[in-house]
Amino acid sequence: MFHHKKSPKYIAIIDLGSNSFNLIIARNFGLSRPVIKRFNITVQLARYLTADNILLPEGIERCCNALAAIQEFISHFGNDIEVRANATYTIRSTKNQEELLTAINKVFPHKIKILTGIEEANTIFKGIALSNPITQPFIAVDIGGGSTEMILSNNLEPEYLTSNNLGCVSFSQKFFSDGKFNAELFNQAYKAACQIFTKELDNPIVHKYLNIAHAVGSSGTIKNTILTVKSNFKDAAKRINHLLAHPEPENPLYDAKLLSSLQQQIKEFADKFGNPEHLTAQNLEYLVQMVLQHNSCAQLCYTGFDPSGREVLAGGLSILRALFNVFKFQKLTYSHSALREGVLFGDQESDIFKHIRLFTVHNLRRKYQIEHKLFNSFYQQALSLVQQDKLLFETYNKQDIANYCTFMLVGSAISDDDFFAHSGYIVKNSNLYGFSDAEIAKIHQFIDCLNNDCAQADQATQQLAVLLRITYNFTFSNLPKLIKQGKVKLAFTYQDNHIETINLYLLDEQVQNAPYIITNVKRLNKMLEKQSIQINVLNG
């Protein structure tokens, strides 16, 4: 008799990068792999790689210390965890790789896959595709510690993948080795990056992607930069205002003149760019000029950049500026998923990255045991009602409605009472792979509307939430049956192409005398008091 080996309950993904070693641990639920733990250890391995690509003993020691800490953590899972460790630029480039791997093996007993540059780019793309289901042509970029990967995608298929030997750590080490920077050094780094990227223009495929509307980036440099721009430097402004009001002359980093200048520039940034949702060449250039006013990376504490990224920010920004200049994409957004998520789902069929949204919703239904017959009945009723609303019918397709029905119902697995609240925390704490950040924001607003908090939602989202709440009440009555029997008829009136009133015409005398319909409608109308829809019961 054959025995199938039981799959481990957990999967550990370890990314041995040039700047940091990152770990994620996920539960292994087939296609549903919720991440339960993330942490990273800054090693800046690329700093210890010589010009001859020899990793210095200090680098080997830092690498082993980080992996020993990771091994100590994952050892608590015993044999119930599958470990997937991947190494990138610095480890693949080092000439004394055998010496390094021998040292690693003494503290970390798991196999390490050393990715080629193209394998790294392809894995990054798979991870980015999970949370950025963009079918139009777009560019994906990842600025690592020692290399920068770029992928040109059309219909979620990579047309071109490349990996270049420049990264935030290696460039910071080369051009800003003492932690100090100025405009001259920055321009040297920027021009060197431009020179490397310009070589890509020899490929005719790359030319098709020049001036593309959308690029998506991952990695710490891009995350730090975009979050800073999107926040409008609000945290930095508070810190600067406080320091100007409470001077610290004994602090060697304190510079009142710099702080006053930054205060003015932050105000000008807000006036010029408002609340930007993405990075552009224009707001990036403004940020670069602000950074270059600082004398050293230590002073970047004033501007609100993440502490772990300050030492390598100048190198990363010079590369980012060169990417904008050479490939001329119009906007750059940040991807929360990249290499590690690509490895996490890398054992699945390649089509999963095109259909991941369907898998995500299906897994929610399965995980929270939404009964198939119940779901279909609710979905069909919801679809019928939404199709009567002219604007919603133009905004949401059938699959969208099925998705929103799922998001609404998942909380019923916890309790029938006030299950919208349970749906809220389930959906907001689930990995909605296949949905973009903008779509996830809409989903969260929909959930908030179900819980009577519509402050952030647009009219369409509010209307959808109201109609699905009405549908849920109708589904668990005999109203659908009475409509099919011709005993009740629905009619609608509209305001600006949205349903304003739902009229229930009772066509059967027995139904007219049944109190439960009127009672149910009264309860619904009480719920709808603050909404733009009313339900009327009329004798036909």
N, C-alpha and C positions, 0 to 999 in steps of 0.2 A: 504494500500500500504506500502511495506517495503522500508526503505531507508538505503542504505549501508553507514556506517560511513566512511567519507573521511579520507584517510591516511594522517598523518602529512607530511609536506614538508621536515622536517628535523629530524634527529636522533642524539641524544647526547649519547655518550658512556662515562661513568665515571668509572675509575678503581681506587678503594681505596686501594692502595698498601701499603706495609710496609715501603717503602722508600719515595714514592711520590704519589700524587693523580694526575691522568692524565685525560684529557678531549679531546675527538675528536668530532667534529660536522660534519655530512655528509648530503648531499642532498639525499632525498629518491626518487630515480628514479627506483623503482623496483629492478632489479639485479645490476643496476649501481648506486653505492653510493659514489660519489666523496667526499673526505674529504675537507672541506673548512676552517677548523680551528683546530689547535692543540695547547694545552699548558699544562704545568704541574706545580705543586706546591710541592716543597720539604717539607715533613713533618717529615720524619724519625720516623714514629710512633713506629717502633720496639724498638727504644731507650727507650721508656717510658713504656715498658712492663716488669714487674718485673719477677723474677724467679718463682713466684707463679702464673704467667699469669694474674696479675692485671694491667690494664692500668691506669697509674697515671693521676691525674687531669691535669697536663701539657699536657699530650698526648691527653686527651679528648678535651682540649681547642684548641690545634693545629689542631685537626681533624675538629672541628666545624668552626674554622676560615677559613680553606681551603674550606670547603663545602659552607660556606656563600658566599665566593668570586665566586665560581663556579655557585651557584644559582643566584647571581646577574647578571652574564653574560648570562646564558641561559634564564632568565626571559624576556629578550628583544625579544625572539622569541614567546612569548605569548603561545597560545594553539596550535601553528603550529609546535611543536616539541615533539617527543617521547623521554623520558629519560630512559636509561637503565644503572643503577648503580650497580656495582658489588664490593664486598669486598673480600679480600683474607686473607692471613695468620694471621696478627696481630688481625684483627677484629674477625675472626672466632675463634681465640685461647683465647681471653680475657674472663676471668670469670665474669667480671662485664659488660658483653655485653648489658644487659638491661639498665643499667645506661647510657652507651655510646649512645645507639640508642635513648633513651629518649632525651638526649641532642642534638643529631643530628636532630631529628624531629622538633626542635624549629627553626632551620635555613635552613633546607633542607627538603621540603615536599614530596619528591619522595621516592618510595619504593626502598630499597637496598637489593639486593640478595646476601646472604653470601654463597660463593662457598665453597664446600668441596675441599680437596686437589686434589682428582681425577677429580672433575668437572673443577677445575682450569687447571689441566694438559691437559684435553681433549679440553678445550676452547683455550688454548695456541697452541695446535697442529693444530686446525682448522685454526687459524690465520697464523701460519707458513706455512701450506700447501698452502695457497693462493698465496704466492710469492715464494714457493719452491716446484714445482710440481715434486718431486723426487720419481719415482716409485720403484727404487732399495731400499733395506733395508738401513735405516739411523737412527741416534739418534738425537732427538730434546731435547735441554736443555734450561731452563730459570732460571737464578740466580736472585731471587727476593730479597726484603729486609729482609724477615723473613723465606722464604722457597725456596727450589730449586726443580723444577719439571723436570721430565725426561720422555720422550716418545720414545718407540721403534716402528718404523714404517716400514711396508712392503707393497708396492703397495698402498701407501697413506692410509693405514688402521693401526690404532694403535694396536699393538700386546700386548703392556705392558705400563701401565701408573703408575707413582709413584710420591709422593710428600714428601720430607723430610724437617724436621724442622731445616734448616740452611740457612742463607741468608747473604748478604753483610753487612746489618746493624747490625743484631744480632751478627755475628761473629766479626765485628769491635768493637762492644760494649763489647763483652766478652773478646777479646784478645788484643785489642788496644784502650782501653777506654779513655786514655788521649791524643789520637792522635799521640802518638809516637810508632815507631815500630823498630824492629831489627830482625836479622836472627833467634834468639832463639824463640821469640814470634811467628814469622811467621811459623816456623816449628811446633810449638804446634797447631796452628790453622789448618795447612795443615794435620797433623796426625789425628786430631779430625774429619776433613771432610772425610779423607780416611776411617776411622773406620765406619762412618755412611754409606758411599757408598758401602763399601765391603759387607755389609749385603745383598745388592741387588743380589749379586752373588749366593746366595742360590737358586734363581729361575732359572730353566733350560732355560727359554726363554732368559734371560739376557745373558747367556753364548753364545748363537748364535750370539750375537751382539758384542762380544769382538773383538778387532782389526778391527772393521768396518772401511771402507774407509772414510766415510763422516759423520760428525755431523753438525747440524745447531743450532745456539744459538741466543737467544734474551735477552733483558734486558740491562741496562746501563753498567754493568761491562763488558759484552762481547762486546758491541758496542764500548766503550771507548778503550778497549784493542786492538781490531782488527783494528780500525781506526788509532790508534797510530802506530801499526806495519806496516800497509799498507802505511802509510805516510813516513815510514823510519825516523821518528822523525825529519822531515824537519823543522817544526815550532819550535820545541825544540832547534834544532841546531842553528837556527837564533838567538833565545833568548839568548842562552848560549854564543854564539860568541860576541853578543852585550855586555852582562854583564861582560865578561872577558876583553873586550876592554874599558868598562866604569864601573869600580868597584863601588860598593855601600857599603862601609865599615860601614856606619851608619845603614844599614838595618840589623836587627838581624838574618834574614834568609840567608843573603849573606854568601857564603862559597866558596872561590876561589878554594880550593883544591877539593871540591866536583864537582864544575863546570868543572874543568880541566879533572877530571876523567870521567865525563859524556860525555864530548866532544870527548874523545878518544874512549869510548865505543860505541857511536853513529856511529862513523866512522867504527869501527870494525863490528858493526851490519850490516851496508850497504854492507861492503865487503863480509861478510859471507852469508847474506840472499838475497842480491839484492833487488828486489821490490816484496816482498811476497804478494800474493793475498789472503792468508788465514792464520789462526793461526795454528801452529804445536806445539808439545811438545818441540821442540828444540828452536824455536824463543820465545815461552812463557817463557821458563826457562831463556833465556838471558834477557828478559824484567824484570822478577822477580828479578834477581840479580842486575839489574840497580836500580829498585825501592828500594831494601833493602839498598842501599848506602845512602838513605835519612834518616834523623833523625826523621822526622815527616811528616804527611800528608800535612802540610802547605808548605813544601819545594817542593812538587810535582808540584808546579807551574812552576818549571824550565823544567819539562819533557813533558809539553804540554797536560796533562790530563785535561779533562773537569772539571771546578771548582766545579760543583754540585756533582761530583763523587769522589773527592779526599779523603773526610773523610771516605768513605766506601770502597776505592779501595783495601786496604790490605786484608780486610775480603773477598771481592769478588775474589781477585786473589788466595787466599789460597784454596777457593772452586773450582775455575777453574782449578788450577793445580792438585787438587785431582781427578777431573773428567777425565782429561787426563791420570792420572796415573792408576786409577782403571779400566776404560773402554777401554783405549788404542786406541781411535779412531785416525785416521791418520791426519785428518785436520778438522778444525772448521771454518765455514763461518757464517756470520751474517744475520739474517732475519729482515727486516724492519717491518714486520707484525707479531703480536703475539696475546696476550690476547684481546686487544681492537678490533682488526680486526675480531677475532673469534666471539666476541659478536655481532659485526656489522652485520655479515652474518650468525649468529647462528640460525636465524629463517628460513633459507632456507633448502631445502632438503639436506640430507647428501651427495648426489651424486654431488652437486655443487662443492665440493672441488676436485673431480676427473676431472670434466669437466669445471672448471672455466675459462680455457683459451678460450674455445669456446664461453662461455657467454660474456667474455670480448670483444672479436672481434665482436660478434653479436651486442652488445650494442653500440659499436663505430659506426657500420654501421647504426643502428637505430637512435642514437642520432644526427648524422650528416647527416641523411637523404640521404644516398647513394642509389640511385634508383636501384631497384632489377635487372631490365633488363640491365641497363648500367653496373652494377657490373658483372653480369654473362657473358656478352659479353667480357668485359675487362679481366676477370679472365680466360676464355676459351682461348683467344688469348695469354695471358701471359703464360699459362700452355703449350700451343703448342710450343711456342718459347723456353721456358726454357728447355723443354724436348729435344730439339735439342742440347743443350749445355751439353756435357757428364759429366763434373764435377759438374755443378749445379744440374743436374738430380740426381746425387748421394748424394748431400748435402741437398737438400730441397725436402720434400714430397708435395703432393697436398695441404694438409691443410696449410703447411708453405706458399705456394704461395698465397693461398687465404688470409692468414693473412697479408702478405706484400702488397697485392693489396689494402686491407682495409687501412693499415697505409698510403699508398701513396695517396688514394683518399679522406681522411677525410677533407683535406683543401679545396676541391672544394666546400664545403658547405659555405665557406666564400667568395670566389671569384674564377672565372676561371683564372684570371690573376695571374701568379706566385703562383699557389695554393700549390706548394711544400713547400714554405716558411710557409704557414699557416698550412700545415700538420706537419711541424717540431715542431712548438710550441704547437700544440694540442697534438701530440703523447708524446712529452717530458714532458708535464704537466698532463698526464693522469695516473691513477693507472692501470698498466697493470698486474692485478692479473692473476696468472697462469703461468706467465713467470718468469724465474729465473733472477737474476742480470746479469749473463753472456748473456742471451738471450736479455734482455732489452738493454744492451750495444750494441749488434749487430744491434738491431732495430734502435737505435739512430744513429749508423754509417751509416746504409742504408739511413735514412732520410737526413743525412748530405751529402751523395753522390748525392742524388737527387738535393741538393742545391749546387752542385759543390765543396764540401769540403770533399775530400776523404783521408785526411791526416792520420786518425786513422783506416781506414777500410782495411780489407784484400782483396785479389783479388776476391774471390767469392762474397763478399758483393758488391764490385764495379761493377762486371759483372752483378749481379742481378739488381742493380739500373739502369744500362744502358739498359738492355733488357726490363725492365718494362717501361722506358721512351719511347723506340722505340715502344713498344706495344701500349702505350696510343695514340701515333700519328697514328698508323695503325688502331686502333679501330674506330677512328672518321673519317675514309675515307672509300671509297668503295672497298679498297684493299681486305679485307676478302671475300667480295662477288665475286670479280673477280677471286680470287684463287679457290673458290668453283666452279665457272663456267668454270674453266680450261683455263682462258684467261691469267692468270699470274701464274708462277711457282717459288717457293722459292728453293734455293740451298745454301749450307753453306761450307765454308772452315774453318779449325781449326788450332789453335796454342796451343800446350800443352793441348789438349782436351777442350779448350774453343773456342767458336765461334770467328773467326777473321773477316770474311766478310760474309755479307748477300747479295746474288745475286738475284735480281728480274728479271726473264726472262719474257719479254712481248711477249706472243704467239699470240696475236690478233692484226691485223693491225690497227683497230680503236683505240685500247688501246695505241699502239705505237705512235700514232699521238696526244694522249691526253697530254697536257702540265702539268696537275696538278700533275701527279705522279713524273715526273722529278723535278718539282719545290719543291714538298714536300720532296723528297729525298735530294735535295741540302740543304734545310733548316736543315734536320736531320743531314747530314754530317757536317754541320757547328757546330751544337751542340756537335757532337762527335769528334771534332778535337783533344781534349786532351785525348780521350779514345782509347781503343785498338780495336774498332770495326769500320768497314766501310761498307756502303751500296752501291752496284753497281746496275745500271739499264742497262740491256742488252736486245737486241732484240733476241727473240728465233728463 
